[in-house]
């Protein structure tokens, strides 16, 4: 049976520092239910493997072997002939037999979900891979034997998805990176993370592989126990940060400063992509509420630690965020008329 299984949101370096710190130092609960942390406990040194982040749109393929059902999905919803996510649904269905055959090798009992970046022509602009014919680059896959604790698959399973004649690749085809991070001193790894990100942004390794020169987006770092974090180049960040791998939150002097920091051109364009492009809908003023809701929700989730650090609540900044996003959206509508 077809069912939507979203890919979990990937946080930044600061999110991972927090996760490692809290997980390592957690020491049970008080009688009132509040967590106890041992702040004297040393933090681990952890190896992360990095892969180039293809700049496209998140896409997934699901297969249920019990019903022999194959489906396609975007980051936020199931796809169909009417909602194709820039042609991704059409692509999956045109290679239906291949995907069923390949995913059947992974599991014959439980649903399998494969995640990738659908990238290429007319999906993103101004990057090395934006002129390529549309293609899928697989970066993760899981088996749903337990929805709360799915089994994330290893490299060998992800490497099954490689068929250039079907415009299908996986992240292990392209440049790989490795770093050991001492979380007692996470700032010591900041320069290396930044330098590798700047190099990818200057010349995208995926683009270079396909014979295209141009900028890239950044790197996704992964560890089997602690998950993933992404480091984007400054040209692709949703917020107005000063360096890619930040180890502390930005200090914001006022609500207006927060809006300047968070409501950036990149985030606004991402809102357009998520609300309109992936749904194959025209940008229309009658859908402005959907757009504004996406922007405010994204900021509430992505910038929660920055808000907290600056003693701000989402409702404190909501009006100012909405006003700036509304003006930008209305001007975009006018420019198209």
C-alpha positions in Angstrom: 0.0 0.0 0.0 1.3 3.5 -0.9 2.0 5.7 2.1 3.9 8.9 2.5 7.2 8.7 4.4 8.9 12.1 4.6 12.7 12.4 4.8 13.7 13.9 8.1 14.9 17.5 8.0 18.7 17.8 8.1 20.0 20.3 10.6 23.2 22.4 10.7 26.5 21.9 12.5 25.2 23.7 15.6 22.2 21.3 15.8 24.6 18.3 15.8 26.8 19.9 18.5 23.7 20.2 20.7 22.6 16.6 19.9 25.9 15.0 20.7 26.3 17.1 23.9 22.8 16.4 25.3 22.9 12.7 24.3 26.3 12.1 25.9 25.6 13.9 29.1 22.1 12.8 29.7 21.9 11.1 33.1 18.2 10.2 33.6 15.3 12.3 35.0 14.5 14.0 38.3 11.4 13.0 40.2 9.5 15.8 38.6 10.4 14.5 35.1 13.0 17.1 34.2 16.2 15.7 32.5 19.5 15.5 34.4 22.8 16.2 32.7 26.3 15.5 33.8 28.1 18.6 32.5 31.5 17.3 33.6 31.4 14.3 31.3 33.8 14.5 28.3 32.3 14.4 24.9 33.3 12.0 22.2 35.4 12.4 19.0 33.2 11.2 16.1 34.0 10.5 12.5 31.7 11.9 9.9 31.6 11.1 6.2 30.7 13.8 3.8 29.0 13.9 0.4 28.3 16.7 -2.1 24.9 18.2 -1.7 23.2 18.2 -5.1 21.0 21.3 -5.4 17.6 20.2 -6.6 14.4 19.2 -5.0 13.9 16.4 -2.4 12.3 13.3 -3.9 11.5 9.8 -2.8 10.4 6.4 -4.2 8.4 4.0 -2.2 7.8 0.3 -2.8 5.6 -2.1 -0.9 6.5 -5.7 -1.8 3.4 -7.2 -0.2 1.1 -5.3 -2.7 3.7 -4.8 -5.4 2.9 -1.0 -5.2 5.4 1.6 -6.4 4.9 5.4 -5.7 6.7 8.7 -6.0 6.8 11.5 -3.4 8.2 15.0 -2.9 9.5 16.3 0.4 5.9 17.1 1.6 3.4 14.9 -0.2 2.6 12.0 -2.5 2.9 12.7 -6.2 0.6 11.9 -9.1 0.1 12.6 -12.8 -1.3 16.0 -11.8 1.4 16.8 -9.2 4.7 15.6 -10.6 7.3 17.6 -8.7 9.0 18.9 -11.8 8.4 15.7 -13.7 9.7 13.3 -11.0 6.5 11.2 -10.9 6.6 10.8 -14.6 10.3 9.7 -14.4 9.6 7.1 -11.7 6.7 5.6 -13.5 8.6 5.5 -16.8 11.2 3.3 -15.1 8.7 1.4 -12.9 10.0 -2.1 -13.7 13.6 -1.1 -12.9 12.8 0.4 -9.5 10.5 -2.5 -8.5 13.2 -5.0 -9.5 16.0 -3.1 -7.6 14.0 -2.4 -4.5 12.8 -6.0 -4.3 16.4 -7.0 -3.8 16.5 -5.0 -0.6 13.3 -6.3 1.0 10.6 -8.9 0.2 8.5 -8.3 3.3 8.6 -4.6 4.3 8.2 -1.3 2.5 11.4 0.3 1.1 11.8 4.0 0.7 14.6 5.5 -1.4 15.5 9.2 -1.1 17.3 11.3 -3.6 17.8 14.8 -5.1 15.9 15.3 -8.3 18.0 17.9 -10.1 18.9 19.4 -13.4 17.1 21.6 -16.0 14.6 24.2 -14.6 14.7 22.9 -11.0 17.3 25.3 -9.6 19.0 28.2 -11.2 22.6 29.5 -11.5 24.4 26.3 -10.5 26.7 23.9 -12.3 24.0 21.1 -12.6 21.1 23.4 -13.6 21.8 22.9 -17.3 21.8 19.1 -17.2 19.0 16.9 -18.3 16.9 16.0 -15.2 18.3 13.2 -13.1 18.0 11.5 -9.7 20.9 11.2 -7.3 20.1 8.8 -4.5 21.5 9.6 -1.1 19.6 7.4 1.4 17.2 4.5 1.8 15.4 2.7 4.6 13.2 -0.3 5.3 10.0 0.3 7.2 9.6 -2.7 9.5 8.8 -0.3 12.4 7.7 3.2 11.5 9.1 4.7 14.7 12.5 3.0 14.2 13.1 2.3 10.5 16.3 0.6 9.3 18.5 3.0 7.5 20.4 1.1 4.8 24.1 0.9 4.3 26.3 2.1 1.4 26.1 -1.2 -0.5 22.3 -0.9 -0.8 22.4 2.7 -2.0 25.0 1.8 -4.6 22.4 -0.5 -6.2 20.8 2.6 -7.6 23.1 3.3 -10.6 21.9 3.4 -14.1 23.3 6.3 -16.3 21.1 5.3 -19.2 18.1 5.9 -16.9 19.7 9.1 -15.6 20.2 7.6 -12.1 23.2 8.0 -9.9 24.0 7.8 -6.2 26.2 10.0 -3.9 29.0 7.4 -3.7 29.8 8.1 -7.4 31.0 11.6 -6.6 33.7 13.1 -4.3 33.7 12.0 -0.7 35.0 13.6 2.4 35.9 12.6 6.0 36.4 14.5 9.2 36.9 13.6 12.9 35.3 16.1 15.2 36.2 16.5 18.9 33.0 17.7 20.3 34.8 19.0 23.4 36.3 21.6 21.0 33.9 21.7 18.0 35.3 25.1 16.9 38.6 23.3 16.1 36.8 21.6 13.1 35.1 24.8 11.9 37.8 25.9 9.5 38.1 22.6 7.8 34.3 22.4 7.4 34.2 25.9 6.0 37.1 25.4 3.6 35.6 22.2 2.2 32.3 23.9 1.7 33.9 27.0 0.0 35.7 24.6 -2.4 32.4 22.9 -3.3 30.6 26.2 -3.7 33.4 27.5 -6.0 33.3 24.4 -8.2 30.6 21.8 -7.8 32.2 18.3 -8.0 28.9 16.8 -9.3 28.9 19.4 -12.1 32.5 18.6 -12.8 31.8 14.9 -13.0 29.2 15.6 -15.7 31.5 18.1 -17.6 29.8 21.3 -16.3 31.6 24.1 -14.5 29.9 26.2 -11.9 29.0 26.7 -8.3 27.8 24.0 -5.9 25.6 24.1 -2.8 27.6 22.4 0.0 28.3 19.2 1.9 26.1 16.8 3.9 28.0 15.1 6.8 26.7 11.8 8.1 27.3 9.4 11.0 25.3 6.2 11.6 24.7 7.0 15.3 24.3 10.8 15.3 22.6 11.3 11.9 23.3 14.1 9.4 24.1 17.8 9.3 24.6 20.1 6.3 27.0 22.9 5.7 25.9 25.1 2.8 28.0 27.8 1.1 27.1 31.4 1.9 25.3 31.9 -1.4 22.8 29.1 -0.6 22.2 29.6 3.1 18.6 30.4 4.1 19.8 32.8 6.8 22.3 35.7 6.7 25.2 33.9 8.5 28.8 35.0 8.6 30.4 31.6 8.0 29.0 28.2 6.9 29.8 26.0 9.9 28.6 28.2 12.8 29.3 26.8 16.3 27.2 29.5 18.1 23.9 31.3 17.4 23.9 34.8 15.9 23.4 37.6 18.3 20.3 39.7 17.2 19.8 43.2 18.5 16.1 43.6 17.6 13.2 42.0 15.8 14.1 44.0 12.7 17.6 42.5 12.8 16.2 39.0 13.1 14.0 39.6 10.1 17.0 40.7 8.1 18.9 37.7 9.3 16.1 35.1 8.6 13.9 36.4 5.8 16.5 36.1 3.0 16.2 35.8 -0.7 17.2 32.2 -0.5 14.5 31.3 2.0 11.9 33.2 0.1 12.8 31.4 -3.1 12.8 28.1 -1.3 9.2 28.9 -0.2 8.2 29.5 -3.8 9.7 26.1 -4.7 8.0 24.2 -1.9 4.6 25.9 -2.2 4.3 26.2 -6.0 7.0 24.5 -8.1 6.7 21.1 -6.5 2.9 21.2 -6.9 3.2 22.3 -10.5 1.1 25.4 -9.7 1.4 28.9 -11.0 2.5 31.6 -8.6 -0.8 33.3 -7.8 -1.7 36.0 -5.2 -4.7 33.9 -4.1 -2.2 31.4 -2.6 -0.2 34.0 -0.7 -1.4 32.6 2.7 0.1 29.2 1.9 3.4 30.9 1.0 3.4 33.0 4.2 2.6 30.0 6.4 5.5 28.1 4.9 7.9 30.9 5.5 6.8 31.4 9.2 6.8 27.7 9.9 10.2 27.2 8.3 11.7 30.0 10.4 10.1 28.7 13.6 11.7 25.3 13.0 15.1 26.3 11.5 15.8 29.2 13.7 14.4 28.0 17.0 17.8 28.0 18.7 18.6 31.5 17.5 15.2 32.8 18.7 15.8 31.2 22.1 19.3 32.5 22.4 18.0 36.0 21.8 15.0 35.7 24.1 12.5 35.8 21.3 9.4 33.7 20.6 8.1 32.9 17.2 5.0 35.0 17.9 7.3 38.0 18.7 8.7 38.0 15.1 5.7 36.6 13.2 4.2 39.9 12.1 7.5 41.4 11.0 8.4 38.2 9.1 5.0 38.0 7.4 5.2 41.7 6.4 8.5 41.3 4.7 7.6 38.1 3.0 4.2 39.6 1.8 5.9 42.6 0.2 8.5 40.4 -1.5 5.7 38.0 -2.8 3.6 40.9 -4.1 6.6 42.4 -5.9 7.3 39.0 -7.5 3.7 38.8 -8.7 4.0 42.3 -10.3 7.3 41.4 -12.0 5.6 38.5 -13.7 2.6 40.5 -15.0 
